Amino acid sequence: MPEIEVVLGDITRERVDVIVNAANSSLRGGGGVDGAIHRAAGPQLAEVAARLAPCRAGDAKATPAFDLAPGIKHVIHTVGPVWHGGDRDEAQTLASCYRRSLEVADELGAVTVAFPAISTGIYGYPVGEAARIAVRTLLSTPTRVQRVRLVAFDEGTRAYLADALSAEPARPPEVIDAGPAILRRWRLDDLDELYRATDDSHDHLRPWMPWAEIISLDGTRMFLAESQVAWETGTEFNYAITVDGRIVGSIGLMARRGPGGLEVGYWVHEEHTRRGLATAAAKALTEAAFALPGIDHVEIVHDELNHVSSRVPRKLGFTRIGTCQLDNPPSAGTGIGVVWRLDSEKRRG
């Protein structure tokens, strides 16, 4: 997750590896930020960019920076949506502009990137909503970019961007590479596959997962819907554990361990146990948790009789700090939870 700064200024004078241009589909230059970047970069920019045209809305393409300020190596051209009232997938297209620009920046090896407020000029996108989409997408897109500067051309736009950044709860990436598995945010269209995975593992899950006492399509649908709401509010971040694109389990970060803490919970399909998937997924999600601002400890809690679950925190260097009464005791347990904790200082040490 990159560090994001909001500034008022001229994007052509930014000291970054890459600047993003709010382009039109011809990539030949235009008004506003697009025109300013082309004027500063010189005529070669239009000549080279035109060879990459057309660029569809939501996509991004890169060119050299030519005569732009020293240090700027590339320009990423992205085409934002024209505002038609919000019922023509404008939000999805705008989010794609930021997402694709980060993907192209990663391909270029960029560490620092400057963005304008895409589509908020003559394309007419409401600035407040565009600012929220920009910040949310930049915070949730997996990237190797370390620093993003959102460059506003006027004070009003700067204020909207700053408000969006301060109001947005920090979130982990929506996709995390956990080595043998990929973790990705749950989607509503995962309904059928998730239901099959839990139903197939019913006998395996039921002794230790109270929610698995009754597995139904409606219950699965409710879980996915609640996961969407929890993600947006920043209270819980649930992921599918996938191997070769197939759902083999679930893992989540839950904000229920007090200030500065998050809890990791997980389960794995019976056919995929004893392969290190739970450990790898928990390790990757713990790292993502510590990357969030204000998080200084991560905990794992399991019933005291669930000795298999204890292997994961042991392997990851967690320390057993005590016990607690579980709100929903599992049928095979005592209802006494064992609490394991990893502090940020111990992790760094």
Buried (B, 14 or more C-beta within 10 A) or exposed (E): BBEBBBBBEEBBEBEBBBBBBBBBEBBBBBEBBBEBBBEBBEEBBBEBBBEEBEBEBBBBBBBBBBBBBEEBBBBBBBBBBBBEEEEEBBBEBBBBBBBBBBBBBBEBEBBBBBBBBBBBBEBBBBBBBBBBBBBBBBBBBBBEBEBBBBBBBEEEBBBBBBBBBEEBBEBBBBBBEBEBBBBBBBEEEBBEBBBEBBBBBBEBBBBBBBBBEEBEEEBBBEBBEEBBEBBEEEEBBBBBBBBEEEBBBBBBBBBEBEEEBBBBBBBBBBEBBEBBBBBBBBBBBBBBBBEBEEBEBBBBBBBBBBEEBBEBBEBBEBEEEEEEEBEEBBEEBBBEBBBBBBBBEEBEE
